[in-house]
Amino acid sequence: MKLTTIFRTLWTRGKEGFYCRYFWNKVGRRVRIDSPPVFIVGCGYSGTSLLLAILGSHSRIYAVPFESNIANKPQRFHVAMKEFDKSTVSAGKHRWVEKTPIHIYRIGRILKWCPDARILLMIRDGRDVACSIQARTGSLEEGIRRWVKDILAGKEYFEHPNVYVVKYEKLVSNFEVAVREILSSLNEAYEGGMKDYHKIPRKWYSSKITKPSTAFGKDHGQYRNWQINQPIFDGRGRWKKLSAEELSLINDIAGEMLAEFGYT
């Protein structure tokens, strides 16, 4: 059997295919990591998965398809980065983006261990975030307190030159402008097909892409996977269905911070 035939046979096979593509891209095409890694952080339910899917559709950017928590694992951080480098080259791309929302508590650590890293910090209206958390946990108060705590953890880095703050509302209402600005902060060019990110099938959270009957429990992973395979949609304003009592609770806990970010 000819070497090229063997090569093509192995190309799509699991681990063998991975290393086959890696070898071909690194040696044959001379693909190299040429730009700093990107970390997406933020309070959960703020659109971090959406942003990862969008950036992963860029011809140069590889999206790490799982939440790695590497900044919570000091002994694994640099090992994992090298693994992501290999996955990026295997995919024929030049830099990678990783999304672990809770890394909003580890921005300082990431920048210490990888000084040239870029951080994209997602912010969404805390009232909408609280509604999403309430839908899963049953507690609106838990949701808004979590939003306040997470945003406070990231706030001290808002002006850091390696950190770019992304507002969910701008991303869904003015896609091209928002994505151009994000990419400019990463020294990357906008590509016209990026709004079609959903046309690339992704199985990040489940092996199924279809919408499950519920969004909770055992169906939550599949639901999240279904979401990232959908066109961009406007998820603003869920909080408008809250009662006056519920809105009063949110205002008591987070009124000043909501106002600070223009969520009034």
C-alpha positions as CSV (number, residue, x, y, z in Angstrom):
1,M,0.0,0.0,0.0
2,K,1.4,3.4,-1.0
3,L,2.3,5.9,1.8
4,T,-0.2,8.4,0.6
5,T,-3.0,5.8,0.7
6,I,-2.1,4.9,4.3
7,F,-2.0,8.6,5.1
8,R,-5.5,9.2,3.8
9,T,-6.8,6.1,5.5
10,L,-5.5,7.3,8.9
11,W,-6.6,10.9,8.4
12,T,-10.1,10.6,9.8
13,R,-9.3,8.0,12.5
14,G,-9.4,9.1,16.1
15,K,-6.0,9.4,17.7
16,E,-4.2,8.3,14.6
17,G,-6.0,10.9,12.5
18,F,-5.1,13.6,15.0
19,Y,-1.4,12.9,14.8
20,C,-1.6,12.4,11.0
21,R,-3.1,15.8,10.6
22,Y,-0.7,17.3,13.1
23,F,2.4,15.9,11.3
24,W,1.1,17.0,7.9
25,N,0.3,20.5,9.0
26,K,3.5,21.0,11.0
27,V,5.9,19.4,8.6
28,G,4.2,19.6,5.2
29,R,2.4,22.9,5.5
30,R,4.6,24.4,8.2
31,V,1.7,25.6,10.3
32,R,2.9,27.3,13.4
33,I,1.4,28.9,16.6
34,D,2.1,32.5,15.9
35,S,-0.2,34.5,18.3
36,P,-1.0,34.5,22.0
37,P,-3.7,32.2,23.4
38,V,-7.1,33.7,24.2
39,F,-9.2,33.0,27.4
40,I,-12.9,33.7,27.5
41,V,-14.1,34.3,31.1
42,G,-17.3,35.7,32.7
43,C,-20.3,34.9,34.8
44,G,-22.1,31.8,33.5
45,Y,-25.0,32.4,31.2
46,S,-23.4,35.6,29.8
47,G,-22.8,34.3,26.3
48,T,-19.3,32.8,26.7
49,S,-20.2,29.6,24.7
50,L,-21.6,31.8,21.9
51,L,-18.4,33.9,21.7
52,L,-16.3,30.7,21.7
53,A,-18.3,29.3,18.7
54,I,-18.1,32.6,16.8
55,L,-14.3,32.8,17.3
56,G,-13.8,29.2,16.5
57,S,-15.3,29.8,13.0
58,H,-12.3,32.0,12.2
59,S,-9.8,30.5,9.8
60,R,-6.9,31.1,12.2
61,I,-8.5,30.4,15.6
62,Y,-9.1,27.0,17.1
63,A,-11.8,26.7,19.8
64,V,-10.9,24.3,22.6
65,P,-14.1,22.3,22.7
66,F,-14.4,21.9,26.5
67,E,-14.0,23.9,29.7
68,S,-10.5,23.0,30.8
69,N,-10.2,24.7,34.2
70,I,-6.5,24.8,33.6
71,A,-6.0,28.0,35.6
72,N,-7.3,26.1,38.6
73,K,-4.7,23.3,38.1
74,P,-1.2,24.9,38.5
75,Q,0.6,21.6,37.8
76,R,-1.3,21.2,34.5
77,F,-1.4,24.7,33.1
78,H,1.6,24.6,30.8
79,V,1.1,21.0,29.9
80,A,-2.5,21.8,28.8
81,M,-1.3,24.8,26.8
82,K,1.1,22.6,24.9
83,E,-1.8,20.1,24.3
84,F,-3.9,22.9,23.0
85,D,-1.1,24.0,20.7
86,K,-1.0,20.5,19.2
87,S,-4.7,20.5,18.7
88,T,-4.5,23.9,17.0
89,V,-1.8,22.8,14.6
90,S,-3.7,19.5,13.9
91,A,-6.7,21.7,12.9
92,G,-4.5,23.7,10.6
93,K,-4.9,26.9,12.7
94,H,-2.5,29.4,14.3
95,R,-3.8,30.2,17.8
96,W,-6.4,28.9,20.2
97,V,-9.2,30.2,22.4
98,E,-10.4,28.5,25.6
99,K,-13.5,29.1,27.5
100,T,-13.9,28.5,31.3
101,P,-16.3,31.1,32.8
102,I,-15.0,30.6,36.3
103,H,-11.5,31.7,35.2
104,I,-12.8,35.2,35.9
105,Y,-11.4,34.4,39.3
106,R,-8.0,33.5,37.8
107,I,-7.3,36.3,35.5
108,G,-4.2,37.4,37.5
109,R,-2.9,33.9,37.6
110,I,-3.4,33.4,33.8
111,L,-1.5,36.7,33.1
112,K,1.3,35.7,35.6
113,W,1.8,32.3,34.0
114,C,1.2,33.5,30.4
115,P,2.0,37.2,30.3
116,D,1.1,37.6,26.6
117,A,-2.3,35.9,27.0
118,R,-5.5,37.8,25.9
119,I,-8.6,37.8,28.1
120,L,-12.1,38.3,26.7
121,L,-14.3,39.2,29.6
122,M,-18.0,38.7,28.9
123,I,-20.6,40.9,30.6
124,R,-24.4,40.5,30.3
125,D,-27.3,42.3,32.0
126,G,-27.3,40.8,35.5
127,R,-31.1,40.7,35.5
128,D,-31.1,38.4,32.5
129,V,-28.3,36.3,33.9
130,A,-30.2,35.9,37.2
131,C,-33.3,34.8,35.2
132,S,-31.3,32.1,33.4
133,I,-29.7,30.9,36.7
134,Q,-33.2,30.9,38.3
135,A,-34.5,28.7,35.5
136,R,-31.9,26.1,36.4
137,T,-31.6,26.4,40.2
138,G,-34.9,27.9,41.2
139,S,-33.3,30.9,42.9
140,L,-33.4,34.4,41.5
141,E,-31.4,35.7,44.5
142,E,-28.7,33.1,44.0
143,G,-28.4,34.2,40.3
144,I,-28.1,37.9,41.0
145,R,-25.6,37.4,43.8
146,R,-23.5,35.2,41.6
147,W,-23.5,37.8,38.9
148,V,-22.3,40.5,41.4
149,K,-19.6,38.3,42.8
150,D,-18.3,37.2,39.4
151,I,-18.3,40.7,38.0
152,L,-16.5,42.2,41.0
153,A,-13.8,39.5,40.6
154,G,-13.2,40.7,37.0
155,K,-13.7,44.4,37.5
156,E,-10.1,45.1,38.7
157,Y,-8.8,43.9,35.3
158,F,-11.2,46.0,33.1
159,E,-8.4,48.4,32.3
160,H,-5.6,45.9,31.9
161,P,-4.1,46.1,28.3
162,N,-4.5,42.3,27.9
163,V,-8.2,42.3,28.8
164,Y,-11.1,43.3,26.5
165,V,-14.6,43.6,27.9
166,V,-17.3,42.2,25.6
167,K,-20.9,43.1,26.2
168,Y,-23.4,40.3,25.2
169,E,-26.0,42.9,24.2
170,K,-23.7,44.5,21.6
171,L,-22.7,41.1,20.3
172,V,-26.3,40.1,19.5
173,S,-27.6,43.5,18.4
174,N,-24.7,44.7,16.2
175,F,-22.8,41.5,15.4
176,E,-20.3,42.6,12.8
177,V,-19.3,45.8,14.6
178,A,-18.9,43.9,17.9
179,V,-16.9,41.0,16.3
180,R,-14.7,43.4,14.4
181,E,-13.8,45.2,17.6
182,I,-13.1,41.9,19.4
183,L,-10.9,40.7,16.6
184,S,-9.1,44.0,16.5
185,S,-8.2,43.6,20.2
186,L,-6.7,40.2,19.2
187,N,-4.9,41.7,16.1
188,E,-7.0,39.5,13.8
189,A,-9.0,40.4,10.7
190,Y,-12.7,40.0,10.5
191,E,-14.0,37.3,8.1
192,G,-17.3,37.7,6.3
193,G,-18.6,34.2,7.0
194,M,-18.3,34.4,10.8
195,K,-22.0,35.1,11.3
196,D,-22.6,31.6,9.8
197,Y,-20.6,30.0,12.7
198,H,-23.7,27.8,13.4
199,K,-23.3,26.0,10.1
200,I,-20.2,24.2,11.5
201,P,-21.6,21.2,13.5
202,R,-20.3,21.2,17.0
203,K,-20.6,18.5,19.6
204,W,-18.9,20.2,22.6
205,Y,-21.4,19.4,25.3
206,S,-23.2,16.4,23.9
207,S,-23.0,13.9,20.9
208,K,-26.5,15.2,19.9
209,I,-27.3,18.5,18.1
210,T,-31.1,18.2,18.3
211,K,-33.1,20.2,20.8
212,P,-34.1,18.1,23.9
213,S,-37.5,18.1,25.5
214,T,-36.1,20.1,28.5
215,A,-33.1,22.3,29.3
216,F,-32.4,20.8,32.7
217,G,-31.1,17.7,34.4
218,K,-29.7,15.1,32.1
219,D,-30.8,17.1,29.1
220,H,-28.8,20.2,30.0
221,G,-25.6,19.2,28.1
222,Q,-27.6,18.5,25.0
223,Y,-29.6,21.7,25.3
224,R,-26.3,23.7,25.6
225,N,-25.0,21.9,22.5
226,W,-28.2,22.6,20.6
227,Q,-27.9,26.3,21.5
228,I,-24.3,26.7,20.1
229,N,-25.5,25.2,16.8
230,Q,-28.2,27.8,16.3
231,P,-28.0,31.1,14.5
232,I,-27.4,34.1,16.8
233,F,-30.6,35.2,18.5
234,D,-31.4,38.1,20.8
235,G,-31.7,36.9,24.4
236,R,-32.2,40.3,25.9
237,G,-35.0,41.4,28.2
238,R,-36.0,38.1,29.9
239,W,-36.1,40.1,33.2
240,K,-39.1,42.1,31.9
241,K,-41.3,39.2,32.9
242,L,-40.3,39.4,36.5
243,S,-42.7,40.7,39.2
244,A,-42.2,44.0,40.9
245,E,-41.2,42.2,44.0
246,E,-38.5,40.2,42.1
247,L,-37.2,43.3,40.5
248,S,-37.0,45.0,43.8
249,L,-34.9,42.1,45.2
250,I,-32.5,42.4,42.2
251,N,-32.3,46.2,42.7
252,D,-31.5,45.9,46.4
253,I,-28.6,43.5,45.7
254,A,-27.2,44.8,42.4
255,G,-28.8,48.2,41.6
256,E,-25.7,50.2,41.7
257,M,-23.6,47.8,39.7
258,L,-26.4,47.4,37.1
259,A,-26.5,51.2,36.7
260,E,-22.8,51.4,36.4
261,F,-22.9,49.2,33.3
262,G,-25.9,50.9,31.8
263,Y,-28.4,48.2,32.7
264,T,-31.3,50.4,33.9
